Amino acid sequence: MLYANTFAYSKLHANEKFKKGNTNLASKIPLSGVPVSGLEKLLTPLPKYRAKQIFAWINSGISSFELMSNLPRSLRAELDKRFCLRKTSLVSTVEDPVSGAIKLKIGIEGGFIEVVALVDAAGRRTACLSTQLGCGMGCVFCKTGSLGFTRDLDGSEIIEQFYHIQALYPDIANIVFMGMGEPLLNLSGLRQAISVLCETLSPRRITVSTCGITAGINSLADDGPAVRLALSLTSARETLRQKLMPVSAANPLAALKEALLRHQKRHGRRLTLEAVLLGAINTGAEDAAAIAAFSQNLDVVVNLIPWNPVENLYFNGMPLKEPSSAELRRFCAELERHGLKTVMRREKGRGIAGACGQLGGTSAGL
Ligand code: SF4
């Protein structure tokens, strides 16, 4: 597996540094992105319980070895000489006073990423993580898509987003990979981050959202991890979907449906279908009927996401617009008439440009 290779590489280099006593900050190996079993090997000859202690500290979001109060001072100093806790840095945070959502701007090699911690009515927090710097999928309704793709994030850069959020809110209940980038086009980084998250979180509390990468869904179905899956469907009318989400030209609906059936058969998890609702584009009765037809034989819930405004995004030469309340009500009723379960996802994080489809540095607050 790719993850194993990545770790072997890190371990090799860490050992080299260990032997040479190289204390150059830039060359230190980050311990984020390494599960407990990896730490046990990496920190040999330390006893195994030390690896567990160190992992628990890293997972709590602390930013310095010095704070690991149950380790001897000499060990803390030794670790600090040879390793670092993170390779990314928190640049700024901004909070939405209405929803309580918080957006973090994180500096990584070559740029910045944005991640969001959302809060629901019951006060539960969900961390929305990014897997790529930019995104090459070009969905017409998405700010990140308009930026283009720069590079994949590695496992450390992904898990560190969670640690930065944990440092602010140590009670994160759920993780969604729904931030910048397409997670299933970065399977090695995604799997590495999930393997670390699953040391403390059930895979049932982790959701991977895809714009519809058939090969990636099949890979998750066959090789795991058995996390929840969300498909950003938006339209189940093939021609319209191809215009809204260019990725669907190479991932037609029939193949996508087959992959979803395979995933559901293998892991038995209810699937979330997400539909970003664009005013007067995909909210008609025929759109609801197409979603209902696509959902046949799948166990699904449909998340309706009224489009979150982003400037300068167009469809057929016209600026995109939000759906009206009447349009939303009609569409929702139409889906329910077809027997579908629906959830309306209201604009969490919109006030800080941190809602779905808005990530990418547009917020004046950052
Ligand atoms: S919606 Fe997701 S896949 Fe589509 S462009 Fe935006 S980040 Fe990329």
Boltz pocket constraint, residues with backbone or C-beta under 6 A from the ligand:
constraints:
  - pocket:
      binder: B
      contacts: [[A, 135], [A, 136], [A, 137], [A, 138], [A, 139], [A, 142], [A, 143], [A, 144], [A, 145], [A, 146], [A, 179], [A, 180], [A, 181], [A, 182], [A, 211], [A, 232], [A, 357]]
      max_distance: 6.0
